[in-house]
């Protein structure tokens, strides 16, 4: 099976950058590609409990949808979500502050995941 | 153009935009028996390359396709 790792660095301050890696990953899962998203730098701020429900992914006509919808689609399709400790520390977050379904990994595990994946795509 | 093949199921993805037609298709195909044919109807402008890419990666062949006005139709056989 092919595999892709998406690296998501966008956070709550850039709503327009928040959803794209997530729905590309959802699409990959729909294509039977093994897929994970590594949330780092500002990415973990999107995973704080309660945030994605109110963060609106903007649309030109003002009818944006909450990010939570895209997160739920991704998790439902089997996309794996990963965060690393230092990027949580950057924002004063702990694993307990995050939504369910997020796995904690370290830098070594991420590098190994990148080497094992067929493609790594960074946002 | 050859006549459209017979189909076992119709999947209406009209009005849905990327990535939802592919997500809906992927979920539905998991419920279909091998060799059955699903007729997918979509209006997403990206549907033609997207369905081709999905088909190539999941190895469920598109055995026929056409377009009527803005509706793209794909006959997809479960591998």
N, CA and C atoms of all chains as a GROMACS GRO file, in nm:
protein
  606
    1UNK      N    1   0.084  -0.120   0.000
    1UNK     CA    2   0.000   0.000   0.000
    1UNK      C    3   0.088   0.125   0.000
    2UNK      N    4   0.053   0.224  -0.082
    2UNK     CA    5   0.127   0.350  -0.083
    2UNK      C    6   0.102   0.428   0.045
    3UNK      N    7   0.192   0.517   0.077
    3UNK     CA    8   0.172   0.597   0.199
    3UNK      C    9   0.218   0.741   0.178
    4UNK      N   10   0.147   0.831   0.243
    4UNK     CA   11   0.179   0.974   0.239
    4UNK      C   12   0.174   1.028   0.382
    5UNK      N   13   0.270   1.112   0.414
    5UNK     CA   14   0.263   1.189   0.539
    5UNK      C   15   0.249   1.336   0.501
    6UNK      N   16   0.146   1.399   0.554
    6UNK     CA   17   0.130   1.544   0.541
    6UNK      C   18   0.183   1.610   0.666
    7UNK      N   19   0.257   1.719   0.648
    7UNK     CA   20   0.306   1.797   0.761
    7UNK      C   21   0.228   1.928   0.764
    8UNK      N   22   0.158   1.949   0.874
    8UNK     CA   23   0.066   2.064   0.884
    8UNK      C   24   0.122   2.162   0.986
    9UNK      N   25   0.165   2.280   0.938
    9UNK     CA   26   0.223   2.380   1.029
    9UNK      C   27   0.131   2.499   1.054
   10UNK      N   28   0.018   2.504   0.982
   10UNK     CA   29  -0.073   2.618   0.996
   10UNK      C   30  -0.155   2.606   1.124
   11UNK      N   31  -0.185   2.721   1.183
   11UNK     CA   32  -0.260   2.718   1.308
   11UNK      C   33  -0.384   2.806   1.304
   12UNK      N   34  -0.437   2.835   1.423
   12UNK     CA   35  -0.563   2.908   1.433
   12UNK      C   36  -0.556   3.050   1.375
   13UNK      N   37  -0.433   3.104   1.365
   13UNK     CA   38  -0.422   3.240   1.312
   13UNK      C   39  -0.431   3.245   1.159
   14UNK      N   40  -0.432   3.130   1.095
   14UNK     CA   41  -0.445   3.125   0.949
   14UNK      C   42  -0.556   3.027   0.910
   15UNK      N   43  -0.680   3.066   0.935
   15UNK     CA   44  -0.790   2.972   0.907
   15UNK      C   45  -0.791   2.924   0.762
   16UNK      N   46  -0.749   3.012   0.670
   16UNK     CA   47  -0.752   2.974   0.528
   16UNK      C   48  -0.650   2.866   0.496
   17UNK      N   49  -0.553   2.846   0.584
   17UNK     CA   50  -0.452   2.741   0.563
   17UNK      C   51  -0.482   2.616   0.646
   18UNK      N   52  -0.593   2.616   0.717
   18UNK     CA   53  -0.614   2.510   0.816
   18UNK      C   54  -0.667   2.380   0.758
   19UNK      N   55  -0.748   2.386   0.654
   19UNK     CA   56  -0.823   2.268   0.612
   19UNK      C   57  -0.759   2.188   0.499
   20UNK      N   58  -0.684   2.256   0.412
   20UNK     CA   59  -0.637   2.188   0.290
   20UNK      C   60  -0.558   2.059   0.316
   21UNK      N   61  -0.460   2.060   0.406
   21UNK     CA   62  -0.389   1.934   0.429
   21UNK      C   63  -0.483   1.824   0.480
   22UNK      N   64  -0.584   1.867   0.555
   22UNK     CA   65  -0.675   1.769   0.614
   22UNK      C   66  -0.764   1.707   0.507
   23UNK      N   67  -0.815   1.788   0.413
   23UNK     CA   68  -0.897   1.719   0.314
   23UNK      C   69  -0.819   1.651   0.204
   24UNK      N   70  -0.694   1.693   0.182
   24UNK     CA   71  -0.610   1.612   0.093
   24UNK      C   72  -0.583   1.476   0.156
   25UNK      N   73  -0.559   1.476   0.286
   25UNK     CA   74  -0.535   1.349   0.356
   25UNK      C   75  -0.660   1.261   0.352
   26UNK      N   76  -0.777   1.322   0.369
   26UNK     CA   77  -0.903   1.247   0.361
   26UNK      C   78  -0.916   1.182   0.224
   27UNK      N   79  -0.882   1.259   0.121
   27UNK     CA   80  -0.890   1.206  -0.015
   27UNK      C   81  -0.792   1.090  -0.033
   28UNK      N   82  -0.673   1.106   0.022
   28UNK     CA   83  -0.575   0.997   0.013
   28UNK      C   84  -0.628   0.870   0.078
   29UNK      N   85  -0.689   0.886   0.195
   29UNK     CA   86  -0.745   0.769   0.263
   29UNK      C   87  -0.854   0.704   0.177
   30UNK      N   88  -0.930   0.786   0.108
   30UNK     CA   89  -1.035   0.734   0.019
   30UNK      C   90  -0.976   0.658  -0.098
   31UNK      N   91  -0.849   0.688  -0.130
   31UNK     CA   92  -0.780   0.619  -0.241
   31UNK      C   93  -0.703   0.497  -0.190
   32UNK      N   94  -0.733   0.453  -0.068
   32UNK     CA   95  -0.664   0.339  -0.007
   32UNK      C   96  -0.515   0.364   0.012
   33UNK      N   97  -0.479   0.489   0.032
   33UNK     CA   98  -0.341   0.525   0.064
   33UNK      C   99  -0.332   0.535   0.217
   34UNK      N  100  -0.225   0.478   0.273
   34UNK     CA  101  -0.204   0.490   0.417
   34UNK      C  102  -0.158   0.633   0.444
   35UNK      N  103  -0.227   0.704   0.531
   35UNK     CA  104  -0.199   0.848   0.540
   35UNK      C  105  -0.204   0.898   0.684
   36UNK      N  106  -0.107   0.983   0.716
   36UNK     CA  107  -0.104   1.049   0.845
   36UNK      C  108  -0.079   1.198   0.827
   37UNK      N  109  -0.120   1.275   0.926
   37UNK     CA  110  -0.089   1.419   0.930
   37UNK      C  111  -0.010   1.445   1.057
   38UNK      N  112   0.107   1.507   1.038
   38UNK     CA  113   0.191   1.544   1.151
   38UNK      C  114   0.170   1.693   1.175
   39UNK      N  115   0.106   1.725   1.286
   39UNK     CA  116   0.078   1.865   1.322
   39UNK      C  117   0.196   1.917   1.403
   40UNK      N  118   0.264   2.017   1.349
   40UNK     CA  119   0.378   2.073   1.420
   40UNK      C  120   0.379   2.225   1.402
   41UNK      N  121   0.477   2.293   1.462
   41UNK     CA  122   0.481   2.440   1.468
   41UNK      C  123   0.344   2.489   1.522
   42UNK      N  124   0.261   2.553   1.440
   42UNK     CA  125   0.132   2.601   1.491
   42UNK      C  126   0.017   2.501   1.473
   43UNK      N  127   0.045   2.392   1.404
   43UNK     CA  128  -0.059   2.293   1.375
   43UNK      C  129  -0.136   2.243   1.497
   44UNK      N  130  -0.067   2.217   1.610
   44UNK     CA  131  -0.140   2.163   1.725
   44UNK      C  132  -0.251   2.255   1.777
   45UNK      N  133  -0.242   2.386   1.749
   45UNK     CA  134  -0.348   2.476   1.798
   45UNK      C  135  -0.484   2.443   1.736
   46UNK      N  136  -0.481   2.377   1.620
   46UNK     CA  137  -0.607   2.338   1.555
   46UNK      C  138  -0.673   2.221   1.626
   47UNK      N  139  -0.593   2.149   1.707
   47UNK     CA  140  -0.642   2.026   1.768
   47UNK      C  141  -0.683   2.045   1.914
   48UNK      N  142  -0.672   2.170   1.962
   48UNK     CA  143  -0.714   2.196   2.101
   48UNK      C  144  -0.866   2.177   2.109
   49UNK      N  145  -0.908   2.108   2.214
   49UNK     CA  146  -1.052   2.083   2.231
   49UNK      C  147  -1.132   2.213   2.220
   50UNK      N  148  -1.239   2.210   2.145
   50UNK     CA  149  -1.328   2.325   2.134
   50UNK      C  150  -1.292   2.424   2.025
   51UNK      N  151  -1.169   2.417   1.975
   51UNK     CA  152  -1.123   2.516   1.876
   51UNK      C  153  -1.185   2.494   1.738
   52UNK      N  154  -1.178   2.370   1.692
   52UNK     CA  155  -1.218   2.343   1.553
   52UNK      C  156  -1.368   2.362   1.531
   53UNK      N  157  -1.446   2.354   1.640
   53UNK     CA  158  -1.590   2.373   1.628
   53UNK      C  159  -1.624   2.517   1.587
   54UNK      N  160  -1.540   2.611   1.631
   54UNK     CA  161  -1.570   2.752   1.605
   54UNK      C  162  -1.478   2.814   1.500
   55UNK      N  163  -1.375   2.740   1.460
   55UNK     CA  164  -1.284   2.795   1.358
   55UNK      C  165  -1.348   2.770   1.221
   56UNK      N  166  -1.384   2.878   1.155
   56UNK     CA  167  -1.451   2.866   1.026
   56UNK      C  168  -1.348   2.872   0.914
   57UNK      N  169  -1.351   2.769   0.831
   57UNK     CA  170  -1.265   2.767   0.712
   57UNK      C  171  -1.331   2.859   0.610
   58UNK      N  172  -1.265   2.972   0.580
   58UNK     CA  173  -1.336   3.074   0.503
   58UNK      C  174  -1.365   3.035   0.358
   59UNK      N  175  -1.468   3.095   0.306
   59UNK     CA  176  -1.508   3.076   0.168
   59UNK      C  177  -1.544   3.213   0.113
   60UNK      N  178  -1.526   3.231  -0.016
   60UNK     CA  179  -1.543   3.364  -0.076
   60UNK      C  180  -1.679   3.426  -0.046
   61UNK      N  181  -1.782   3.342  -0.034
   61UNK     CA  182  -1.918   3.394  -0.018
   61UNK      C  183  -1.960   3.404   0.129
   62UNK      N  184  -1.866   3.379   0.220
   62UNK     CA  185  -1.900   3.389   0.362
   62UNK      C  186  -1.962   3.265   0.421
   63UNK      N  187  -1.987   3.164   0.335
   63UNK     CA  188  -2.049   3.041   0.384
   63UNK      C  189  -1.946   2.933   0.413
   64UNK      N  190  -1.850   2.967   0.496
   64UNK     CA  191  -1.748   2.868   0.531
   64UNK      C  192  -1.803   2.762   0.626
   65UNK      N  193  -1.728   2.654   0.639
   65UNK     CA  194  -1.769   2.546   0.729
   65UNK      C  195  -1.670   2.536   0.843
   66UNK      N  196  -1.715   2.488   0.959
   66UNK     CA  197  -1.621   2.474   1.070
   66UNK      C  198  -1.516   2.365   1.040
   67UNK      N  199  -1.394   2.391   1.086
   67UNK     CA  200  -1.285   2.296   1.064
   67UNK      C  201  -1.318   2.157   1.119
   68UNK      N  202  -1.396   2.154   1.226
   68UNK     CA  203  -1.428   2.025   1.290
   68UNK      C  204  -1.487   1.926   1.189
   69UNK      N  205  -1.564   1.978   1.094
   69UNK     CA  206  -1.625   1.890   0.995
   69UNK      C  207  -1.518   1.814   0.915
   70UNK      N  208  -1.410   1.888   0.878
   70UNK     CA  209  -1.304   1.825   0.798
   70UNK      C  210  -1.220   1.730   0.884
   71UNK      N  211  -1.202   1.767   1.011
   71UNK     CA  212  -1.129   1.678   1.101
   71UNK      C  213  -1.206   1.547   1.120
   72UNK      N  214  -1.335   1.558   1.141
   72UNK     CA  215  -1.415   1.437   1.162
   72UNK      C  216  -1.417   1.350   1.037
   73UNK      N  217  -1.427   1.412   0.920
   73UNK     CA  218  -1.422   1.334   0.796
   73UNK      C  219  -1.290   1.257   0.788
   74UNK      N  220  -1.182   1.326   0.819
   74UNK     CA  221  -1.049   1.263   0.809
   74UNK      C  222  -1.037   1.146   0.905
   75UNK      N  223  -1.074   1.168   1.030
   75UNK     CA  224  -1.063   1.061   1.130
   75UNK      C  225  -1.154   0.944   1.091
   76UNK      N  226  -1.271   0.977   1.041
   76UNK     CA  227  -1.367   0.875   0.999
   76UNK      C  228  -1.311   0.788   0.885
   77UNK      N  229  -1.232   0.851   0.798
   77UNK     CA  230  -1.175   0.778   0.684
   77UNK      C  231  -1.047   0.703   0.722
   78UNK      N  232  -1.003   0.720   0.846
   78UNK     CA  233  -0.885   0.646   0.890
   78UNK      C  234  -0.754   0.722   0.882
   79UNK      N  235  -0.760   0.854   0.862
   79UNK     CA  236  -0.638   0.934   0.865
   79UNK      C  237  -0.586   0.937   1.009
   80UNK      N  238  -0.453   0.916   1.023
   80UNK     CA  239  -0.392   0.920   1.156
   80UNK      C  240  -0.343   1.062   1.185
   81UNK      N  241  -0.368   1.109   1.306
   81UNK     CA  242  -0.324   1.242   1.347
   81UNK      C  243  -0.209   1.228   1.448
   82UNK      N  244  -0.101   1.302   1.423
   82UNK     CA  245   0.014   1.296   1.513
   82UNK      C  246   0.055   1.438   1.555
   83UNK      N  247   0.101   1.450   1.679
   83UNK     CA  248   0.163   1.575   1.724
   83UNK      C  249   0.294   1.542   1.794
   84UNK      N  250   0.379   1.644   1.811
   84UNK     CA  251   0.501   1.622   1.887
   84UNK      C  252   0.502   1.716   2.008
   85UNK      N  253   0.573   1.670   2.112
   85UNK     CA  254   0.576   1.741   2.240
   85UNK      C  255   0.624   1.886   2.229
   86UNK      N  256   0.738   1.913   2.165
   86UNK     CA  257   0.787   2.052   2.162
   86UNK      C  258   0.686   2.149   2.100
   87UNK      N  259   0.611   2.102   2.000
   87UNK     CA  260   0.515   2.195   1.938
   87UNK      C  261   0.394   2.216   2.029
   88UNK      N  262   0.367   2.122   2.120
   88UNK     CA  263   0.264   2.147   2.222
   88UNK      C  264   0.316   2.249   2.323
   89UNK      N  265   0.441   2.230   2.365
   89UNK     CA  266   0.503   2.324   2.462
   89UNK      C  267   0.503   2.466   2.409
   90UNK      N  268   0.525   2.479   2.280
   90UNK     CA  269   0.528   2.612   2.217
   90UNK      C  270   0.400   2.691   2.244
   91UNK      N  271   0.290   2.618   2.259
   91UNK     CA  272   0.159   2.683   2.276
   91UNK      C  273   0.100   2.659   2.415
   92UNK      N  274   0.181   2.604   2.506
   92UNK     CA  275   0.132   2.578   2.641
   92UNK      C  276   0.022   2.473   2.645
   93UNK      N  277   0.029   2.378   2.553
   93UNK     CA  278  -0.072   2.272   2.547
   93UNK      C  279  -0.015   2.141   2.601
   94UNK      N  280  -0.104   2.056   2.649
   94UNK     CA  281  -0.064   1.919   2.682
   94UNK      C  282  -0.153   1.825   2.600
   95UNK      N  283  -0.115   1.698   2.600
   95UNK     CA  284  -0.193   1.598   2.525
   95UNK      C  285  -0.341   1.599   2.569
   96UNK      N  286  -0.363   1.623   2.699
   96UNK     CA  287  -0.500   1.622   2.752
   96UNK      C  288  -0.585   1.737   2.698
   97UNK      N  289  -0.520   1.842   2.648
   97UNK     CA  290  -0.594   1.956   2.593
   97UNK      C  291  -0.647   1.927   2.452
   98UNK      N  292  -0.598   1.818   2.393
   98UNK     CA  293  -0.630   1.792   2.252
   98UNK      C  294  -0.753   1.703   2.236
   99UNK      N  295  -0.813   1.713   2.120
   99UNK     CA  296  -0.926   1.627   2.087
   99UNK      C  297  -0.882   1.480   2.087
  100UNK      N  298  -0.977   1.390   2.097
  100UNK     CA  299  -0.948   1.247   2.093
  100UNK      C  300  -0.897   1.207   1.955
  101UNK      N  301  -0.818   1.104   1.952
  101UNK     CA  302  -0.775   1.048   1.824
  101UNK      C  303  -0.641   1.100   1.777
  102UNK      N  304  -0.569   1.173   1.864
  102UNK     CA  305  -0.438   1.227   1.827
  102UNK      C  306  -0.330   1.148   1.898
  103UNK      N  307  -0.230   1.107   1.824
  103UNK     CA  308  -0.122   1.028   1.881
  103UNK      C  309   0.003   1.115   1.895
  104UNK      N  310   0.070   1.097   2.010
  104UNK     CA  311   0.191   1.174   2.036
  104UNK      C  312   0.312   1.097   1.984
  105UNK      N  313   0.395   1.165   1.905
  105UNK     CA  314   0.520   1.103   1.862
  105UNK      C  315   0.633   1.204   1.881
  106UNK      N  316   0.756   1.156   1.878
  106UNK     CA  317   0.871   1.245   1.889
  106UNK      C  318   0.937   1.266   1.755
  107UNK      N  319   1.043   1.345   1.755
  107UNK     CA  320   1.113   1.378   1.632
  107UNK      C  321   1.171   1.255   1.561
  108UNK      N  322   1.223   1.162   1.640
  108UNK     CA  323   1.281   1.042   1.579
  108UNK      C  324   1.173   0.960   1.510
  109UNK      N  325   1.060   0.947   1.576
  109UNK     CA  326   0.949   0.870   1.516
  109UNK      C  327   0.898   0.939   1.390
  110UNK      N  328   0.895   1.073   1.393
  110UNK     CA  329   0.852   1.143   1.272
  110UNK      C  330   0.951   1.121   1.158
  111UNK      N  331   1.080   1.133   1.188
  111UNK     CA  332   1.180   1.113   1.082
  111UNK      C  333   1.172   0.973   1.023
  112UNK      N  334   1.148   0.877   1.111
  112UNK     CA  335   1.135   0.739   1.063
  112UNK      C  336   1.011   0.726   0.974
  113UNK      N  337   0.903   0.789   1.018
  113UNK     CA  338   0.779   0.786   0.939
  113UNK      C  339   0.802   0.848   0.800
  114UNK      N  340   0.879   0.958   0.798
  114UNK     CA  341   0.909   1.026   0.672
  114UNK      C  342   0.991   0.936   0.579
  115UNK      N  343   1.089   0.867   0.638
  115UNK     CA  344   1.172   0.778   0.556
  115UNK      C  345   1.093   0.659   0.503
  116UNK      N  346   0.997   0.613   0.581
  116UNK     CA  347   0.918   0.497   0.540
  116UNK      C  348   0.809   0.532   0.439
  117UNK      N  349   0.763   0.658   0.439
  117UNK     CA  350   0.651   0.698   0.353
  117UNK      C  351   0.696   0.711   0.208
  118UNK      N  352   0.603   0.693   0.118
  118UNK     CA  353   0.635   0.715  -0.023
  118UNK      C  354   0.651   0.864  -0.054
  119UNK      N  355   0.571   0.946   0.013
  119UNK     CA  356   0.579   1.091  -0.008
  119UNK      C  357   0.556   1.164   0.124
  120UNK      N  358   0.627   1.275   0.140
  120UNK     CA  359   0.601   1.367   0.252
  120UNK      C  360   0.566   1.502   0.190
  121UNK      N  361   0.453   1.555   0.231
  121UNK     CA  362   0.404   1.680   0.172
  121UNK      C  363   0.386   1.782   0.285
  122UNK      N  364   0.450   1.897   0.268
  122UNK     CA  365   0.455   1.994   0.379
  122UNK      C  366   0.370   2.118   0.350
  123UNK      N  367   0.296   2.157   0.449
  123UNK     CA  368   0.216   2.279   0.441
  123UNK      C  369   0.257   2.374   0.554
  124UNK      N  370  -2.001   0.610  -2.967
  124UNK     CA  371  -1.970   0.564  -2.832
  124UNK      C  372  -2.046   0.434  -2.802
  125UNK      N  373  -1.979   0.345  -2.730
  125UNK     CA  374  -2.042   0.217  -2.693
  125UNK      C  375  -2.160   0.242  -2.600
  126UNK      N  376  -2.253   0.149  -2.602
  126UNK     CA  377  -2.368   0.161  -2.511
  126UNK      C  378  -2.318   0.152  -2.366
  127UNK      N  379  -2.391   0.220  -2.280
  127UNK     CA  380  -2.355   0.214  -2.138
  127UNK      C  381  -2.378   0.073  -2.085
  128UNK      N  382  -2.285   0.025  -2.004
  128UNK     CA  383  -2.305  -0.108  -1.944
  128UNK      C  384  -2.417  -0.105  -1.840
  129UNK      N  385  -2.465  -0.220  -1.804
  129UNK     CA  386  -2.566  -0.225  -1.697
  129UNK      C  387  -2.496  -0.196  -1.563
  130UNK      N  388  -2.575  -0.152  -1.467
  130UNK     CA  389  -2.517  -0.123  -1.336
  130UNK      C  390  -2.604  -0.182  -1.226
  131UNK      N  391  -2.543  -0.203  -1.111
  131UNK     CA  392  -2.613  -0.260  -0.995
  131UNK      C  393  -2.658  -0.152  -0.896
  132UNK      N  394  -2.585  -0.042  -0.893
  132UNK     CA  395  -2.614   0.064  -0.796
  132UNK      C  396  -2.595   0.200  -0.863
  133UNK      N  397  -2.669   0.299  -0.815
  133UNK     CA  398  -2.646   0.437  -0.857
  133UNK      C  399  -2.599   0.515  -0.735
  134UNK      N  400  -2.493   0.593  -0.752
  134UNK     CA  401  -2.443   0.676  -0.642
  134UNK      C  402  -2.449   0.822  -0.687
  135UNK      N  403  -2.534   0.898  -0.621
  135UNK     CA  404  -2.555   1.038  -0.659
  135UNK      C  405  -2.458   1.127  -0.582
  136UNK      N  406  -2.360   1.181  -0.653
  136UNK     CA  407  -2.266   1.276  -0.591
  136UNK      C  408  -2.282   1.414  -0.655
  137UNK      N  409  -2.394   1.437  -0.717
  137UNK     CA  410  -2.416   1.565  -0.785
  137UNK      C  411  -2.424   1.677  -0.680
  138UNK      N  412  -2.360   1.789  -0.710
  138UNK     CA  413  -2.363   1.902  -0.619
  138UNK      C  414  -2.253   1.897  -0.514
  139UNK      N  415  -2.190   1.781  -0.496
  139UNK     CA  416  -2.081   1.772  -0.398
  139UNK      C  417  -1.950   1.818  -0.462
  140UNK      N  418  -1.867   1.883  -0.379
  140UNK     CA  419  -1.739   1.931  -0.428
  140UNK      C  420  -1.625   1.853  -0.364
  141UNK      N  421  -1.509   1.863  -0.428
  141UNK     CA  422  -1.388   1.796  -0.381
  141UNK      C  423  -1.368   1.824  -0.232
  142UNK      N  424  -1.339   1.725  -0.150
  142UNK     CA  425  -1.311   1.586  -0.185
  142UNK      C  426  -1.432   1.493  -0.169
  143UNK      N  427  -1.551   1.550  -0.149
  143UNK     CA  428  -1.663   1.466  -0.107
  143UNK      C  429  -1.707   1.360  -0.209
  144UNK      N  430  -1.706   1.387  -0.341
  144UNK     CA  431  -1.746   1.279  -0.431
  144UNK      C  432  -1.657   1.154  -0.417
  145UNK      N  433  -1.528   1.175  -0.400
  145UNK     CA  434  -1.436   1.061  -0.386
  145UNK      C  435  -1.453   0.992  -0.251
  146UNK      N  436  -1.475   1.073  -0.148
  146UNK     CA  437  -1.497   1.015  -0.015
  146UNK      C  438  -1.625   0.932  -0.015
  147UNK      N  439  -1.728   0.987  -0.075
  147UNK     CA  440  -1.857   0.916  -0.080
  147UNK      C  441  -1.842   0.787  -0.163
  148UNK      N  442  -1.771   0.798  -0.275
  148UNK     CA  443  -1.748   0.682  -0.360
  148UNK      C  444  -1.670   0.574  -0.285
  149UNK      N  445  -1.563   0.615  -0.217
  149UNK     CA  446  -1.479   0.517  -0.147
  149UNK      C  447  -1.559   0.443  -0.041
  150UNK      N  448  -1.640   0.518   0.034
  150UNK     CA  449  -1.721   0.454   0.139
  150UNK      C  450  -1.822   0.358   0.078
  151UNK      N  451  -1.886   0.403  -0.029
  151UNK     CA  452  -1.990   0.320  -0.090
  151UNK      C  453  -1.931   0.192  -0.149
  152UNK      N  454  -1.814   0.204  -0.212
  152UNK     CA  455  -1.754   0.087  -0.278
  152UNK      C  456  -1.721  -0.023  -0.178
  153UNK      N  457  -1.699   0.014  -0.053
  153UNK     CA  458  -1.670  -0.087   0.049
  153UNK      C  459  -1.793  -0.174   0.078
  154UNK      N  460  -1.912  -0.126   0.040
  154UNK     CA  461  -2.035  -0.201   0.068
  154UNK      C  462  -2.078  -0.285  -0.053
  155UNK      N  463  -2.002  -0.277  -0.163
  155UNK     CA  464  -2.042  -0.339  -0.289
  155UNK      C  465  -1.971  -0.472  -0.307
  156UNK      N  466  -2.041  -0.570  -0.365
  156UNK     CA  467  -1.982  -0.701  -0.391
  156UNK      C  468  -1.887  -0.693  -0.511
  157UNK      N  469  -1.782  -0.777  -0.511
  157UNK     CA  470  -1.691  -0.782  -0.626
  157UNK      C  471  -1.768  -0.805  -0.757
  158UNK      N  472  -1.722  -0.736  -0.860
  158UNK     CA  473  -1.777  -0.745  -0.997
  158UNK      C  474  -1.905  -0.664  -1.016
  159UNK      N  475  -1.965  -0.616  -0.908
  159UNK     CA  476  -2.082  -0.529  -0.924
  159UNK      C  477  -2.038  -0.393  -0.981
  160UNK      N  478  -2.133  -0.330  -1.050
  160UNK     CA  479  -2.103  -0.203  -1.116
  160UNK      C  480  -2.182  -0.090  -1.049
  161UNK      N  481  -2.109   0.016  -1.017
  161UNK     CA  482  -2.170   0.135  -0.956
  161UNK      C  483  -2.170   0.247  -1.060
  162UNK      N  484  -2.283   0.307  -1.079
  162UNK     CA  485  -2.293   0.425  -1.167
  162UNK      C  486  -2.284   0.548  -1.078
  163UNK      N  487  -2.171   0.619  -1.089
  163UNK     CA  488  -2.149   0.740  -1.011
  163UNK      C  489  -2.184   0.862  -1.097
  164UNK      N  490  -2.266   0.948  -1.042
  164UNK     CA  491  -2.300   1.073  -1.111
  164UNK      C  492  -2.244   1.189  -1.031
  165UNK      N  493  -2.168   1.276  -1.098
  165UNK     CA  494  -2.102   1.386  -1.028
  165UNK      C  495  -2.102   1.512  -1.114
  166UNK      N  496  -2.098   1.626  -1.046
  166UNK     CA  497  -2.090   1.754  -1.117
  166UNK      C  498  -1.965   1.833  -1.080
  167UNK      N  499  -1.887   1.782  -0.986
  167UNK     CA  500  -1.762   1.849  -0.949
  167UNK      C  501  -1.674   1.859  -1.073
  168UNK      N  502  -1.628   1.980  -1.109
  168UNK     CA  503  -1.548   1.995  -1.231
  168UNK      C  504  -1.421   1.910  -1.230
  169UNK      N  505  -1.374   1.872  -1.112
  169UNK     CA  506  -1.252   1.790  -1.104
  169UNK      C  507  -1.279   1.641  -1.109
  170UNK      N  508  -1.404   1.603  -1.131
  170UNK     CA  509  -1.441   1.461  -1.116
  170UNK      C  510  -1.368   1.369  -1.214
  171UNK      N  511  -1.347   1.414  -1.338
  171UNK     CA  512  -1.286   1.323  -1.437
  171UNK      C  513  -1.144   1.282  -1.396
  172UNK      N  514  -1.055   1.379  -1.370
  172UNK     CA  515  -0.921   1.335  -1.325
  172UNK      C  516  -0.924   1.270  -1.187
  173UNK      N  517  -1.015   1.314  -1.099
  173UNK     CA  518  -1.018   1.258  -0.964
  173UNK      C  519  -1.064   1.112  -0.965
  174UNK      N  520  -1.167   1.082  -1.041
  174UNK     CA  521  -1.215   0.944  -1.046
  174UNK      C  522  -1.109   0.855  -1.111
  175UNK      N  523  -1.041   0.908  -1.215
  175UNK     CA  524  -0.935   0.830  -1.280
  175UNK      C  525  -0.822   0.799  -1.180
  176UNK      N  526  -0.785   0.898  -1.101
  176UNK     CA  527  -0.676   0.878  -1.002
  176UNK      C  528  -0.720   0.781  -0.893
  177UNK      N  529  -0.844   0.796  -0.850
  177UNK     CA  530  -0.895   0.704  -0.748
  177UNK      C  531  -0.897   0.561  -0.801
  178UNK      N  532  -0.945   0.546  -0.924
  178UNK     CA  533  -0.955   0.414  -0.986
  178UNK      C  534  -0.818   0.349  -1.000
  179UNK      N  535  -0.720   0.427  -1.044
  179UNK     CA  536  -0.585   0.374  -1.064
  179UNK      C  537  -0.527   0.323  -0.932
  180UNK      N  538  -0.551   0.399  -0.824
  180UNK     CA  539  -0.492   0.362  -0.696
  180UNK      C  540  -0.566   0.252  -0.624
  181UNK      N  541  -0.696   0.244  -0.641
  181UNK     CA  542  -0.774   0.141  -0.570
  181UNK      C  543  -0.796   0.018  -0.658
  182UNK      N  544  -0.760   0.029  -0.788
  182UNK     CA  545  -0.773  -0.082  -0.883
  182UNK      C  546  -0.918  -0.127  -0.903
  183UNK      N  547  -1.010  -0.035  -0.884
  183UNK     CA  548  -1.149  -0.060  -0.923
  183UNK      C  549  -1.169   0.010  -1.058
  184UNK      N  550  -1.180  -0.065  -1.168
  184UNK     CA  551  -1.177  -0.001  -1.299
  184UNK      C  552  -1.301   0.079  -1.334
  185UNK      N  553  -1.279   0.189  -1.406
  185UNK     CA  554  -1.389   0.264  -1.468
  185UNK      C  555  -1.411   0.198  -1.605
  186UNK      N  556  -1.524   0.132  -1.622
  186UNK     CA  557  -1.544   0.054  -1.745
  186UNK      C  558  -1.614   0.136  -1.853
  187UNK      N  559  -1.668   0.251  -1.814
  187UNK     CA  560  -1.736   0.336  -1.911
  187UNK      C  561  -1.758   0.472  -1.847
  188UNK      N  562  -1.755   0.579  -1.929
  188UNK     CA  563  -1.794   0.708  -1.874
  188UNK      C  564  -1.848   0.797  -1.984
  189UNK      N  565  -1.936   0.888  -1.943
  189UNK     CA  566  -1.988   0.985  -2.038
  189UNK      C  567  -2.026   1.112  -1.963
  190UNK      N  568  -2.079   1.208  -2.036
  190UNK     CA  569  -2.120   1.333  -1.974
  190UNK      C  570  -2.246   1.382  -2.042
  191UNK      N  571  -2.345   1.417  -1.960
  191UNK     CA  572  -2.469   1.472  -2.012
  191UNK      C  573  -2.485   1.610  -1.950
  192UNK      N  574  -2.474   1.713  -2.031
  192UNK     CA  575  -2.468   1.850  -1.980
  192UNK      C  576  -2.356   1.860  -1.875
  193UNK      N  577  -2.391   1.896  -1.752
  193UNK     CA  578  -2.285   1.912  -1.652
  193UNK      C  579  -2.266   1.788  -1.566
  194UNK      N  580  -2.343   1.684  -1.595
  194UNK     CA  581  -2.335   1.563  -1.512
  194UNK      C  582  -2.239   1.462  -1.576
  195UNK      N  583  -2.130   1.435  -1.503
  195UNK     CA  584  -2.036   1.332  -1.548
  195UNK      C  585  -2.077   1.199  -1.486
  196UNK      N  586  -2.079   1.096  -1.570
  196UNK     CA  587  -2.123   0.965  -1.522
  196UNK      C  588  -2.009   0.864  -1.540
  197UNK      N  589  -1.989   0.782  -1.437
  197UNK     CA  590  -1.880   0.684  -1.438
  197UNK      C  591  -1.938   0.547  -1.398
  198UNK      N  592  -1.910   0.448  -1.479
  198UNK     CA  593  -1.948   0.310  -1.444
  198UNK      C  594  -1.823   0.244  -1.386
  199UNK      N  595  -1.830   0.216  -1.258
  199UNK     CA  596  -1.711   0.166  -1.186
  199UNK      C  597  -1.739   0.025  -1.137
  200UNK      N  598  -1.649  -0.064  -1.174
  200UNK     CA  599  -1.667  -0.204  -1.134
  200UNK      C  600  -1.581  -0.233  -1.012
  201UNK      N  601  -1.645  -0.294  -0.913
  201UNK     CA  602  -1.571  -0.331  -0.792
  201UNK      C  603  -1.474  -0.444  -0.825
  202UNK      N  604  -1.349  -0.424  -0.787
  202UNK     CA  605  -1.246  -0.524  -0.818
  202UNK      C  606  -1.268  -0.650  -0.733
   0.00000   0.00000   0.00000
